[in-house]
Amino acid sequence: MQIDPATTRRFLLAGALIVGAGAGIAIAIALSRPSASPAAGPPAPMGPNEVWRTGARRAADFHLRDQHGAAISLGMLRGRPTVVTFLDPVCRNLCPVEARTLGAVVRRLGSRAPNVVAVSVNPAADTAANFRSDAREWNLPPAWRWATGPRAALARVWRGYGVAVEVQTKRIAGVTVHEVAHTEEAYIIDANGFQRALYLFPFRAGDVERTIRSLR
């Protein structure tokens, strides 16, 4: 499969995000804080990392199951914008920060809120208990939906969206621990199913909200 230059840039940046997760958390926290000087005014808007014009690129569809066992596909969500992101249900570094940011987008937009679908990057952790814990600890909005399935099915979705996923195995105090490193990104898809913008994390709720409001 040929990879376009934009996708190559995303993979290179993904590697930096995977290696620099700690730095990413620090950046995310800094972005979430108000300006130290009120006289400086609000922070300047930050645009998405990539944008596409209306109708230019159809978003890759998928057919998976949500956290309640119901079928979920991109085609089923037509009619309003959708944010598709890729998260690990048991992640304890960047994923919770991104999830809270997207939750803030949903709350800020109210009746104009987009669908939010988090495609799992760790099928071994896709359990009802983990999803309940995330909903509580990550302050997820009620409409938040996870997309789950067999690893092979999820891997096709990862590839379709240029998401790199790598399982790292470590021995800590004699215990084998599996950590999932992955691209931290969110696609904005319009009501007709076309990709319109890509945000690589860290990003701010206000910037994603602005992009969604601008969709036509």
N, C-alpha and C positions, 0 to 999 in steps of 0.2 A: 504494500500500500504506500502510495506517495504521500509524503507529509509536506504541507505547504510551509513557507517560511514563518508565518504567524504561529503555527502550531509548534514549530521548532523553538521559537522564542519562549512559548509558554512552558515547554518541557524544561528548558534551561532555567527559567525562573522558578519552576516547580522544584528543581533540585536545590536551588538556593533556599527556598522556603522549608524544604524537608530538613536540610542541614541546620538552618538557622531558626528552628522553632522557638527557642528561647528568646531570640531577638525579635521574632514576630510577635510574641506575646507582649513584649515591652512596647513595641510600636503600636499594637492594638490598644493597649491601655492608654498610651499617650494620646491617641486619636480620640478616645472616648472622653477625655478630660476637657473641661471648658478652658478657655484661654486664661492664663494667669493674670493678664492685664485687661480689664474691661475696656480700657481706652483703645486697645488694639482692634476691637471689633470682632465679629465672628470669623472663624477660619475660612480661608478661601475654598471654594468648591473644588473637589477632586473628581475628574471624569473617570469613566471606565477605562480599562486597559485596551479593550477592542470594541469597535462598534460596527454594525452592519446596517445598511439602508433597508427600508421596508421591502419585504419580499425577496431579499437577496439570498438568504440562506435558510432553508428549512431545517428546523431543529430535529435531531435524530429521535424518533419515537422509541418507546420501550413498553414492554408488557410485563409488569411485576406485581407484587402484592404489598399492601401497606401493612402497618403494624397491627391492624385488626384482622388481617387475612383477606381483605377486600381487594379486588382487582384494581390496578392503577396503571394508567398509560397517559402519555402526553396528549394523545388524541382526545381522551375523555375530559381533559381540562380546558379545551378550547372555549373561547368566549370571554376570558379575562386573562391578564398577564400571569405568567408563572415564573417563579424563581426556581431553578434547578441547581442544587448544590450537592456536594459529596462529603459525607462525614462518617466518622467512626463512633458508634454509640458508646464506647467505653473510653474514648479519648479524654485526656485530662489536661491538654495544653491548648492548642488553637481552636479545636472544634467547638468547645463550649462558648468561646468568645465570639466566634462567627455566628453560632446559633442565636445567641442573645442579641447580636446586632440585627440579624434578619427578623427576629421577633419584634424588635423595636420598629423596624420598617412596617411590619404588619399593623402594629398598634397605631402608628402615626398616620397611616393611610385610611384607617377606619373602613368605611363601606367600599372604598376603592382599593382595598388591600389585594395583593396578588395571591395566587396559590403559591405555597412553598412546599417543594418536594426535596427531601434529603435522601439521595441515593446512598445506600450503605456501602462502605469500602471495607467492612469487616463482617462478612456473613456469619462467622463463628460467634459473634457477639449479638446477633439479632434475636434477642429474647424479649418477651413481654416485660419481664422485670427490669431489664436495662432501659427499655423505652419509657416505662413509667418513671424510673429514676431520672432520666433525662428531661422529661416533661416538667418534673418538679424542680430539679436543680438548675436546669438551663432556662427556666421561665419561658417555656415554649407556648405559643398561642394555641388555642384549641384546634384550629384548622390545620396545624402542622402535620404533614404526612411523611412518613418514612417510606422508601421504596426498597423492598427486599426480595430475595430469591436465591436460587443456587448460584454458587460462585461463577460458573460459566456464563450464566445469563447476566449477572452483574458486570462481569468482565467485558461483555460486548457493549454495555452502556458506557463503562469507563473509556473504552477505546473510541466510541462514537463521539465523546466529548473531550478527548485529548487528556484524560486524567491518568496520571501515573500512580500506580499503587505498588508498594513494596512491603513485604512482611520481613521484619528483622527479628531474629531469634537471639536472645541473650540469656546467660546464666547469672542470676543474682542470688547470692547466699544459697547456692545449691539448687535453686528453683529455676526451671526454664520459663522464660517470659517471652511472649510474642508481642511485638509492637508493630503497628501498621503506620508506615509513612506514606503520604499521598499528597497530590496536588490540592491546594486549598483554594477553591474558586467557586464562583456563582455566576450562572448564566441568566440573563433576563430575556425571557421569551414572550413575544407579544400574543395578543388574543387569537391571532390566526395561526400560531404555531411556528413563527419565524424567529430565529436568533436575532436579537437587537443589540445586546451589549454583554460584555464579559468583565467581571470584577475579580481580580486576584486578591486574596486576603493578605494583609489587613485593609479593610475599607470601612467607611463610615455610613451609618444608617441614613443620614441626611442626603448623601450623594446617591445612594441607591434609590431612595424615595424620589429624588429629583428626576432620575432617569425614567422611573416607572411613570411618573406624572407626565413626562414628555412624549410618551408613546402615542402614536396615532394609528 
